[in-house]
Each structure stands twice: as C-alpha cells, then as structure tokens.
Amino acid sequence: MGFFDFLTEEIAIDLGTANTLIIHNAKVVVDSPSIVARDRMTGKIIAAGKEAAMMQGKTHENIKTIRPLKDGVIADFDASEQMLTRFIKEIPALKKKLFAPALRMVICIPSGITEVEMRAVKESAERVNGKEVYLIHEPMAAAIGIGVDIMQPKGNMVVDIGGGTTEIAVLALGGIVCDRSVKVAGDVFTNDIIYYMRTQHNLYVGERTAEKIKIQIGAATEDLEVPPEEMSVQGRDLLTGKPKQVDISYREIAKALDKSILRIEDAVMETLSQTPPELAADIYNTGVYLAGGGSMLRGLDKRLSQKTDLPVYIAEDPLRAVVRGTGIALKSIEKFKSILIK
C-alpha cells in the first residue's frame, strides 16, 4: 500500500448467470443482463448487457447472442472477459480517467464451484486489469448483504436463488458449515414455462417472453392472497404456424414450476438434515433468509415455510443482496479476510 493507492480503484462484482452487478464507491453503477451479441463474420462483440438482451431471439444469421455464464460459472471465457471489460468501462467514475486504473476486486462465486472454474473467474478478472482479486462465496455475500452478522457463533440459513444455481448454506463463525448448490433456478423456471406453453397450449414462445410471464404472473403456489391478473401471451402456433395469442393465469404457471420448486424444497430439507443440532436450534429461532431474483416468485416464501415449519424472510431488494454483501466485504477487506479467497 502507499503511493500508488490513488491509482487503484475498488469494485465489487456479482457475476451472475442472468445479471451482472458492479458496485463502485458504495453505489451500484452497473446492473445489466449477462449477455453479449457477437458478429459471426468478424468475431467481434458488438453489444453487451441491455443492448444485447434486446437482440435476444431476434437476430439474423450474422449475429449470435451468447450468455457467457452457465449455471453460475463461466462457460465462454472470451465472451465473459469482453463483457466484463465493457461493463467496467461503463462505470461513470472510471470513464473520466486518462489511464485505465488498476483494480482491487471482490467477485462472488457459487459455493459448489470447482478449482478450474474458480481459476477461470480469476483469470477473467486479471485480464480486465484486476491487480488484487478476492473471491467470496455467494451465500456468504448474500448473508452480509441481508445484514446478518456472520462472524457470530450463531447459525444462519441463507437460500440464494439466482439465474443458474440455487445456493443453500448454513453459516456460522464466518464459515459455511453445510451447503448445497443445485442447478435449479431462474433459467430452469423459464424453460419450464416454455415447455408448458408448448405442451398445453401448442404455443411456441421465446426465452424473453417466458421470462416476462415469469415476472408478471409467476407463482410458486396456487393459493395466493393477492393473485395477479391474467396475462395475454403471443407466440407461434405449433399446429398452424401462424402467430397467435392465449390468455394464461398464475395457476397454470404454478403448475408448470411445481417440479422445479420441489427440487429446491428437497435441497433445503437435505441441508437442514445435515445441520449440527446446536445450529439447527439457532435456525429454529432466526428462520431462513431468501435472496436472489428467484426469491421474488410469488408465494415461494410461504411454500418453503410450510415445508420447513420455519419462518422464511425475503431480503429487501433480493436482486442486489449478493452484490451489496460483496461491496461491504470490499470496504472492510481486513475484517472479512478469513472468508475471502485470495
């Protein structure tokens, strides 16, 4: 540390399957879909984030949209690096600088990640000028972001439902006691909806439409107190090939998502069954915390609560809980040294 500190900028990154968020100076400066559009002729990336998301499902043969992360880990190394570079260039404070500053970064990773996948994240970060790169497990970051004091000798259970993975972890004393990482999350919900529309309504819808259905009328259970209105969905009729429109209700979506939510429930129950008795006693008192975009599915908290007989709380602004926690860890690297992976 010393003289060159003023040339170093600190950023916290939540590199997610569905969305990438970046915090700089305690503010969320980038919140974009993790997607890039590549020109097939030149191999160049022509758009990233929101702009590329607009193109998804509407491209011609020369443009291909890629999601560089799959199941929470980097699947396309080159595309993820270029996407990160673009996002970092978008940070307002860094735009004004003459030189690209060296970066101190904290990036969050799924808890079930392998050494090889971890190295891919690290190398991506180093290529975008990361001089000091720390990694933090997602459930940890989510817990810090929710406001749980993870250094206490007290058990807390966090369920982080993202785009690619659902991370379930029991934390105590700044460490993960037992965890499960299941590859059932937002993307699987979206695919369930596409499959349901095809089989039940003979309607072929794209990913963007299915995502819209999930957000507008998605539900985890059929008995909601405040049910959303019916929604009109347009797509292609599989029998005639013509464009057509059908009306669907939240009850149908609850049916479509049922199997996937069951898998999440089972993973939560399995994690609870492996929890040491003293920590199980703590969790009985504190309940279960939900974070991540998937936790915004209507009635999911109620359904998990019925299954586990525990109180279930959704983080405020669940989409940003993980990146907020990553940002807090970045601010006090010394305090959280024991949980960061250098």
LOPAKE-174464 format. One record per residue (C-alpha): residue number from 1; residue in one letter; chain; x negated, y negated, z negated. Coordinates in steps of 0.1 Angstrom, whole numbers, padded with zeros to 4 digits. Layout:
BEGIN
+-----+----+----+-------+-------+-------+
:   i : aa : ch :  east : north :    up :
+-----+----+----+-------+-------+-------+
: NUM :  a :  A :     X :     Y :     Z :
...
+-----+----+----+-------+-------+-------+
***
This chain:
BEGIN
+-----+----+----+-------+-------+-------+
:   i : aa : ch :  east : north :    up :
+-----+----+----+-------+-------+-------+
:   1 :  m :  A :  0000 :  0000 :  0000 :
:   2 :  g :  A : -0011 : -0036 :  0003 :
:   3 :  f :  A : -0019 : -0059 :  0031 :
:   4 :  f :  A :  0000 : -0041 :  0058 :
:   5 :  d :  A :  0032 : -0037 :  0038 :
:   6 :  f :  A :  0048 : -0067 :  0056 :
:   7 :  l :  A :  0043 : -0049 :  0089 :
:   8 :  t :  A :  0062 : -0018 :  0076 :
:   9 :  e :  A :  0100 : -0017 :  0078 :
:  10 :  e :  A :  0121 :  0007 :  0058 :
:  11 :  i :  A :  0150 :  0026 :  0074 :
:  12 :  a :  A :  0173 :  0054 :  0062 :
:  13 :  i :  A :  0188 :  0076 :  0088 :
:  14 :  d :  A :  0217 :  0101 :  0087 :
:  15 :  l :  A :  0210 :  0120 :  0119 :
:  16 :  g :  A :  0243 :  0138 :  0123 :
:  17 :  t :  A :  0258 :  0162 :  0148 :
:  18 :  a :  A :  0286 :  0138 :  0155 :
:  19 :  n :  A :  0274 :  0103 :  0144 :
:  20 :  t :  A :  0240 :  0088 :  0136 :
:  21 :  l :  A :  0239 :  0060 :  0110 :
:  22 :  i :  A :  0210 :  0038 :  0101 :
:  23 :  i :  A :  0206 :  0016 :  0071 :
:  24 :  h :  A :  0181 : -0013 :  0070 :
:  25 :  n :  A :  0179 : -0038 :  0042 :
:  26 :  a :  A :  0207 : -0021 :  0024 :
:  27 :  k :  A :  0231 : -0026 :  0053 :
:  28 :  v :  A :  0245 : -0001 :  0078 :
:  29 :  v :  A :  0231 : -0015 :  0110 :
:  30 :  v :  A :  0238 :  0013 :  0134 :
:  31 :  d :  A :  0268 :  0035 :  0134 :
:  32 :  s :  A :  0271 :  0053 :  0167 :
:  33 :  p :  A :  0281 :  0087 :  0181 :
:  34 :  s :  A :  0251 :  0111 :  0185 :
:  35 :  i :  A :  0254 :  0114 :  0223 :
:  36 :  v :  A :  0234 :  0104 :  0253 :
:  37 :  a :  A :  0240 :  0102 :  0290 :
:  38 :  r :  A :  0212 :  0113 :  0313 :
:  39 :  d :  A :  0208 :  0107 :  0350 :
:  40 :  r :  A :  0202 :  0141 :  0366 :
:  41 :  m :  A :  0182 :  0127 :  0396 :
:  42 :  t :  A :  0156 :  0107 :  0376 :
:  43 :  g :  A :  0159 :  0125 :  0342 :
:  44 :  k :  A :  0162 :  0091 :  0326 :
:  45 :  i :  A :  0186 :  0084 :  0297 :
:  46 :  i :  A :  0210 :  0057 :  0309 :
:  47 :  a :  A :  0232 :  0053 :  0278 :
:  48 :  a :  A :  0233 :  0063 :  0242 :
:  49 :  g :  A :  0258 :  0060 :  0214 :
:  50 :  k :  A :  0292 :  0044 :  0220 :
:  51 :  e :  A :  0285 :  0037 :  0257 :
:  52 :  a :  A :  0276 :  0074 :  0263 :
:  53 :  a :  A :  0307 :  0085 :  0243 :
:  54 :  m :  A :  0329 :  0065 :  0267 :
:  55 :  m :  A :  0315 :  0086 :  0296 :
:  56 :  q :  A :  0320 :  0119 :  0279 :
:  57 :  g :  A :  0342 :  0142 :  0301 :
:  58 :  k :  A :  0344 :  0115 :  0328 :
:  59 :  t :  A :  0311 :  0119 :  0345 :
:  60 :  h :  A :  0302 :  0128 :  0381 :
:  61 :  e :  A :  0275 :  0154 :  0391 :
:  62 :  n :  A :  0246 :  0129 :  0388 :
:  63 :  i :  A :  0253 :  0120 :  0351 :
:  64 :  k :  A :  0253 :  0145 :  0323 :
:  65 :  t :  A :  0263 :  0137 :  0287 :
:  66 :  i :  A :  0243 :  0156 :  0261 :
:  67 :  r :  A :  0248 :  0159 :  0224 :
:  68 :  p :  A :  0212 :  0163 :  0212 :
:  69 :  l :  A :  0221 :  0178 :  0178 :
:  70 :  k :  A :  0240 :  0211 :  0174 :
:  71 :  d :  A :  0251 :  0225 :  0140 :
:  72 :  g :  A :  0232 :  0197 :  0122 :
:  73 :  v :  A :  0198 :  0205 :  0138 :
:  74 :  i :  A :  0180 :  0191 :  0169 :
:  75 :  a :  A :  0189 :  0212 :  0200 :
:  76 :  d :  A :  0174 :  0189 :  0226 :
:  77 :  f :  A :  0141 :  0175 :  0214 :
:  78 :  d :  A :  0136 :  0150 :  0242 :
:  79 :  a :  A :  0171 :  0136 :  0242 :
:  80 :  s :  A :  0172 :  0132 :  0204 :
:  81 :  e :  A :  0139 :  0113 :  0204 :
:  82 :  q :  A :  0151 :  0089 :  0232 :
:  83 :  m :  A :  0184 :  0085 :  0214 :
:  84 :  l :  A :  0166 :  0076 :  0181 :
:  85 :  t :  A :  0143 :  0051 :  0199 :
:  86 :  r :  A :  0174 :  0034 :  0214 :
:  87 :  f :  A :  0192 :  0032 :  0181 :
:  88 :  i :  A :  0161 :  0018 :  0163 :
:  89 :  k :  A :  0157 : -0008 :  0190 :
:  90 :  e :  A :  0193 : -0019 :  0183 :
:  91 :  i :  A :  0186 : -0029 :  0147 :
:  92 :  p :  A :  0190 : -0066 :  0147 :
:  93 :  a :  A :  0161 : -0075 :  0124 :
:  94 :  l :  A :  0137 : -0054 :  0144 :
:  95 :  k :  A :  0147 : -0070 :  0177 :
:  96 :  k :  A :  0132 : -0103 :  0168 :
:  97 :  k :  A :  0097 : -0088 :  0161 :
:  98 :  l :  A :  0069 : -0092 :  0186 :
:  99 :  f :  A :  0054 : -0058 :  0177 :
: 100 :  a :  A :  0072 : -0026 :  0170 :
: 101 :  p :  A :  0067 : -0023 :  0133 :
: 102 :  a :  A :  0055 :  0009 :  0116 :
: 103 :  l :  A :  0085 :  0026 :  0099 :
: 104 :  r :  A :  0089 :  0042 :  0065 :
: 105 :  m :  A :  0119 :  0065 :  0069 :
: 106 :  v :  A :  0141 :  0088 :  0049 :
: 107 :  i :  A :  0161 :  0112 :  0070 :
: 108 :  c :  A :  0187 :  0136 :  0058 :
: 109 :  i :  A :  0187 :  0173 :  0069 :
: 110 :  p :  A :  0212 :  0202 :  0063 :
: 111 :  s :  A :  0203 :  0224 :  0033 :
: 112 :  g :  A :  0203 :  0256 :  0053 :
: 113 :  i :  A :  0176 :  0243 :  0077 :
: 114 :  t :  A :  0146 :  0264 :  0087 :
: 115 :  e :  A :  0109 :  0252 :  0087 :
: 116 :  v :  A :  0108 :  0250 :  0125 :
: 117 :  e :  A :  0140 :  0228 :  0126 :
: 118 :  m :  A :  0125 :  0206 :  0099 :
: 119 :  r :  A :  0094 :  0201 :  0119 :
: 120 :  a :  A :  0115 :  0191 :  0149 :
: 121 :  v :  A :  0131 :  0163 :  0128 :
: 122 :  k :  A :  0098 :  0152 :  0115 :
: 123 :  e :  A :  0081 :  0151 :  0149 :
: 124 :  s :  A :  0110 :  0132 :  0164 :
: 125 :  a :  A :  0106 :  0106 :  0136 :
: 126 :  e :  A :  0069 :  0103 :  0141 :
: 127 :  r :  A :  0073 :  0098 :  0178 :
: 128 :  v :  A :  0095 :  0068 :  0172 :
: 129 :  n :  A :  0068 :  0051 :  0151 :
: 130 :  g :  A :  0075 :  0067 :  0118 :
: 131 :  k :  A :  0044 :  0064 :  0097 :
: 132 :  e :  A :  0058 :  0077 :  0064 :
: 133 :  v :  A :  0086 :  0102 :  0069 :
: 134 :  y :  A :  0106 :  0117 :  0040 :
: 135 :  l :  A :  0134 :  0142 :  0043 :
: 136 :  i :  A :  0163 :  0147 :  0019 :
: 137 :  h :  A :  0189 :  0174 :  0018 :
: 138 :  e :  A :  0223 :  0163 :  0028 :
: 139 :  p :  A :  0243 :  0174 : -0003 :
: 140 :  m :  A :  0217 :  0155 : -0024 :
: 141 :  a :  A :  0221 :  0124 : -0003 :
: 142 :  a :  A :  0259 :  0127 : -0004 :
: 143 :  a :  A :  0259 :  0131 : -0042 :
: 144 :  i :  A :  0237 :  0100 : -0046 :
: 145 :  g :  A :  0260 :  0081 : -0022 :
: 146 :  i :  A :  0291 :  0091 : -0041 :
: 147 :  g :  A :  0275 :  0077 : -0073 :
: 148 :  v :  A :  0267 :  0109 : -0091 :
: 149 :  d :  A :  0236 :  0108 : -0114 :
: 150 :  i :  A :  0218 :  0139 : -0100 :
: 151 :  m :  A :  0189 :  0137 : -0124 :
: 152 :  q :  A :  0211 :  0146 : -0155 :
: 153 :  p :  A :  0211 :  0181 : -0169 :
: 154 :  k :  A :  0247 :  0184 : -0157 :
: 155 :  g :  A :  0263 :  0204 : -0129 :
: 156 :  n :  A :  0280 :  0187 : -0099 :
: 157 :  m :  A :  0295 :  0203 : -0069 :
: 158 :  v :  A :  0294 :  0185 : -0035 :
: 159 :  v :  A :  0311 :  0196 : -0003 :
: 160 :  d :  A :  0299 :  0177 :  0027 :
: 161 :  i :  A :  0320 :  0184 :  0058 :
: 162 :  g :  A :  0301 :  0169 :  0088 :
: 163 :  g :  A :  0304 :  0174 :  0125 :
: 164 :  g :  A :  0283 :  0205 :  0128 :
: 165 :  t :  A :  0280 :  0220 :  0094 :
: 166 :  t :  A :  0297 :  0221 :  0060 :
: 167 :  e :  A :  0272 :  0219 :  0032 :
: 168 :  i :  A :  0283 :  0231 : -0002 :
: 169 :  a :  A :  0259 :  0227 : -0031 :
: 170 :  v :  A :  0258 :  0228 : -0069 :
: 171 :  l :  A :  0233 :  0202 : -0081 :
: 172 :  a :  A :  0217 :  0197 : -0115 :
: 173 :  l :  A :  0184 :  0181 : -0127 :
: 174 :  g :  A :  0176 :  0167 : -0093 :
: 175 :  g :  A :  0177 :  0200 : -0076 :
: 176 :  i :  A :  0200 :  0223 : -0057 :
: 177 :  v :  A :  0210 :  0253 : -0079 :
: 178 :  c :  A :  0230 :  0272 : -0053 :
: 179 :  d :  A :  0242 :  0262 : -0019 :
: 180 :  r :  A :  0259 :  0275 :  0012 :
: 181 :  s :  A :  0257 :  0260 :  0047 :
: 182 :  v :  A :  0285 :  0271 :  0071 :
: 183 :  k :  A :  0287 :  0262 :  0107 :
: 184 :  v :  A :  0324 :  0253 :  0105 :
: 185 :  a :  A :  0330 :  0216 :  0105 :
: 186 :  g :  A :  0344 :  0188 :  0127 :
: 187 :  d :  A :  0333 :  0203 :  0160 :
: 188 :  v :  A :  0349 :  0236 :  0153 :
: 189 :  f :  A :  0381 :  0218 :  0143 :
: 190 :  t :  A :  0380 :  0200 :  0177 :
: 191 :  n :  A :  0375 :  0233 :  0196 :
: 192 :  d :  A :  0404 :  0249 :  0176 :
: 193 :  i :  A :  0427 :  0221 :  0188 :
: 194 :  i :  A :  0416 :  0226 :  0224 :
: 195 :  y :  A :  0422 :  0263 :  0222 :
: 196 :  y :  A :  0456 :  0258 :  0205 :
: 197 :  m :  A :  0467 :  0234 :  0232 :
: 198 :  r :  A :  0457 :  0258 :  0259 :
: 199 :  t :  A :  0473 :  0289 :  0244 :
: 200 :  q :  A :  0505 :  0273 :  0230 :
: 201 :  h :  A :  0513 :  0245 :  0255 :
: 202 :  n :  A :  0494 :  0256 :  0286 :
: 203 :  l :  A :  0478 :  0222 :  0284 :
: 204 :  y :  A :  0441 :  0217 :  0291 :
: 205 :  v :  A :  0427 :  0188 :  0271 :
: 206 :  g :  A :  0391 :  0175 :  0268 :
: 207 :  e :  A :  0369 :  0170 :  0238 :
: 208 :  r :  A :  0377 :  0133 :  0234 :
: 209 :  t :  A :  0415 :  0139 :  0235 :
: 210 :  a :  A :  0412 :  0167 :  0209 :
: 211 :  e :  A :  0391 :  0145 :  0187 :
: 212 :  k :  A :  0418 :  0118 :  0189 :
: 213 :  i :  A :  0445 :  0144 :  0180 :
: 214 :  k :  A :  0424 :  0155 :  0150 :
: 215 :  i :  A :  0420 :  0119 :  0137 :
: 216 :  q :  A :  0456 :  0108 :  0144 :
: 217 :  i :  A :  0476 :  0138 :  0132 :
: 218 :  g :  A :  0451 :  0164 :  0119 :
: 219 :  a :  A :  0462 :  0181 :  0087 :
: 220 :  a :  A :  0449 :  0210 :  0066 :
: 221 :  t :  A :  0483 :  0219 :  0052 :
: 222 :  e :  A :  0519 :  0218 :  0064 :
: 223 :  d :  A :  0534 :  0203 :  0032 :
: 224 :  l :  A :  0521 :  0167 :  0033 :
: 225 :  e :  A :  0537 :  0140 :  0012 :
: 226 :  v :  A :  0533 :  0113 :  0039 :
: 227 :  p :  A :  0534 :  0131 :  0072 :
: 228 :  p :  A :  0520 :  0113 :  0103 :
: 229 :  e :  A :  0543 :  0107 :  0133 :
: 230 :  e :  A :  0544 :  0130 :  0163 :
: 231 :  m :  A :  0518 :  0123 :  0190 :
: 232 :  s :  A :  0521 :  0124 :  0228 :
: 233 :  v :  A :  0492 :  0142 :  0244 :
: 234 :  q :  A :  0483 :  0141 :  0280 :
: 235 :  g :  A :  0462 :  0166 :  0299 :
: 236 :  r :  A :  0463 :  0191 :  0328 :
: 237 :  d :  A :  0490 :  0217 :  0331 :
: 238 :  l :  A :  0472 :  0251 :  0334 :
: 239 :  l :  A :  0501 :  0266 :  0354 :
: 240 :  t :  A :  0508 :  0239 :  0380 :
: 241 :  g :  A :  0475 :  0220 :  0379 :
: 242 :  k :  A :  0495 :  0187 :  0375 :
: 243 :  p :  A :  0488 :  0162 :  0348 :
: 244 :  k :  A :  0515 :  0165 :  0321 :
: 245 :  q :  A :  0524 :  0152 :  0286 :
: 246 :  v :  A :  0536 :  0171 :  0255 :
: 247 :  d :  A :  0546 :  0159 :  0220 :
: 248 :  i :  A :  0530 :  0177 :  0191 :
: 249 :  s :  A :  0534 :  0174 :  0153 :
: 250 :  y :  A :  0509 :  0177 :  0125 :
: 251 :  r :  A :  0524 :  0211 :  0115 :
: 252 :  e :  A :  0510 :  0226 :  0148 :
: 253 :  i :  A :  0476 :  0212 :  0141 :
: 254 :  a :  A :  0476 :  0226 :  0106 :
: 255 :  k :  A :  0484 :  0260 :  0121 :
: 256 :  a :  A :  0456 :  0256 :  0147 :
: 257 :  l :  A :  0430 :  0247 :  0120 :
: 258 :  d :  A :  0441 :  0272 :  0094 :
: 259 :  k :  A :  0415 :  0299 :  0101 :
: 260 :  s :  A :  0386 :  0275 :  0101 :
: 261 :  i :  A :  0397 :  0259 :  0068 :
: 262 :  l :  A :  0400 :  0293 :  0053 :
: 263 :  r :  A :  0363 :  0299 :  0061 :
: 264 :  i :  A :  0354 :  0267 :  0043 :
: 265 :  e :  A :  0375 :  0277 :  0013 :
: 266 :  d :  A :  0358 :  0311 :  0012 :
: 267 :  a :  A :  0324 :  0295 :  0013 :
: 268 :  v :  A :  0334 :  0272 : -0016 :
: 269 :  m :  A :  0346 :  0302 : -0036 :
: 270 :  e :  A :  0314 :  0321 : -0029 :
: 271 :  t :  A :  0293 :  0292 : -0041 :
: 272 :  l :  A :  0314 :  0289 : -0073 :
: 273 :  s :  A :  0309 :  0326 : -0079 :
: 274 :  q :  A :  0271 :  0322 : -0078 :
: 275 :  t :  A :  0271 :  0292 : -0101 :
: 276 :  p :  A :  0254 :  0298 : -0135 :
: 277 :  p :  A :  0280 :  0297 : -0163 :
: 278 :  e :  A :  0268 :  0265 : -0180 :
: 279 :  l :  A :  0270 :  0246 : -0147 :
: 280 :  a :  A :  0304 :  0262 : -0140 :
: 281 :  a :  A :  0316 :  0247 : -0173 :
: 282 :  d :  A :  0304 :  0213 : -0161 :
: 283 :  i :  A :  0321 :  0216 : -0128 :
: 284 :  y :  A :  0354 :  0225 : -0145 :
: 285 :  n :  A :  0352 :  0191 : -0162 :
: 286 :  t :  A :  0339 :  0170 : -0133 :
: 287 :  g :  A :  0356 :  0187 : -0104 :
: 288 :  v :  A :  0345 :  0189 : -0068 :
: 289 :  y :  A :  0334 :  0159 : -0046 :
: 290 :  l :  A :  0341 :  0158 : -0009 :
: 291 :  a :  A :  0321 :  0138 :  0016 :
: 292 :  g :  A :  0316 :  0136 :  0053 :
: 293 :  g :  A :  0340 :  0128 :  0081 :
: 294 :  g :  A :  0357 :  0162 :  0079 :
: 295 :  s :  A :  0369 :  0155 :  0043 :
: 296 :  m :  A :  0393 :  0128 :  0058 :
: 297 :  l :  A :  0415 :  0156 :  0072 :
: 298 :  r :  A :  0449 :  0151 :  0056 :
: 299 :  g :  A :  0457 :  0174 :  0027 :
: 300 :  l :  A :  0423 :  0191 :  0027 :
: 301 :  d :  A :  0416 :  0179 : -0009 :
: 302 :  k :  A :  0450 :  0193 : -0020 :
: 303 :  r :  A :  0444 :  0226 : -0004 :
: 304 :  l :  A :  0409 :  0230 : -0019 :
: 305 :  s :  A :  0423 :  0220 : -0052 :
: 306 :  q :  A :  0449 :  0247 : -0051 :
: 307 :  k :  A :  0424 :  0273 : -0040 :
: 308 :  t :  A :  0398 :  0265 : -0067 :
: 309 :  d :  A :  0421 :  0252 : -0095 :
: 310 :  l :  A :  0397 :  0223 : -0099 :
: 311 :  p :  A :  0403 :  0186 : -0093 :
: 312 :  v :  A :  0390 :  0175 : -0059 :
: 313 :  y :  A :  0379 :  0139 : -0052 :
: 314 :  i :  A :  0372 :  0124 : -0018 :
: 315 :  a :  A :  0343 :  0099 : -0018 :
: 316 :  e :  A :  0352 :  0063 : -0009 :
: 317 :  d :  A :  0342 :  0058 :  0028 :
: 318 :  p :  A :  0333 :  0095 :  0031 :
: 319 :  l :  A :  0317 :  0090 :  0066 :
: 320 :  r :  A :  0290 :  0068 :  0051 :
: 321 :  a :  A :  0284 :  0086 :  0017 :
: 322 :  v :  A :  0254 :  0105 :  0030 :
: 323 :  v :  A :  0237 :  0075 :  0046 :
: 324 :  r :  A :  0244 :  0054 :  0016 :
: 325 :  g :  A :  0227 :  0080 : -0006 :
: 326 :  t :  A :  0198 :  0082 :  0018 :
: 327 :  g :  A :  0195 :  0044 :  0016 :
: 328 :  i :  A :  0194 :  0045 : -0022 :
: 329 :  a :  A :  0167 :  0071 : -0021 :
: 330 :  l :  A :  0147 :  0050 :  0002 :
: 331 :  k :  A :  0150 :  0019 : -0021 :
: 332 :  s :  A :  0136 :  0039 : -0051 :
: 333 :  i :  A :  0113 :  0064 : -0035 :
: 334 :  e :  A :  0093 :  0067 : -0068 :
: 335 :  k :  A :  0124 :  0076 : -0088 :
: 336 :  f :  A :  0136 :  0103 : -0063 :
: 337 :  k :  A :  0101 :  0116 : -0054 :
: 338 :  s :  A :  0109 :  0150 : -0068 :
: 339 :  i :  A :  0138 :  0155 : -0044 :
: 340 :  l :  A :  0123 :  0141 : -0012 :
: 341 :  i :  A :  0103 :  0164 :  0011 :
: 342 :  k :  A :  0072 :  0147 :  0024 :
+-----+----+----+-------+-------+-------+
***
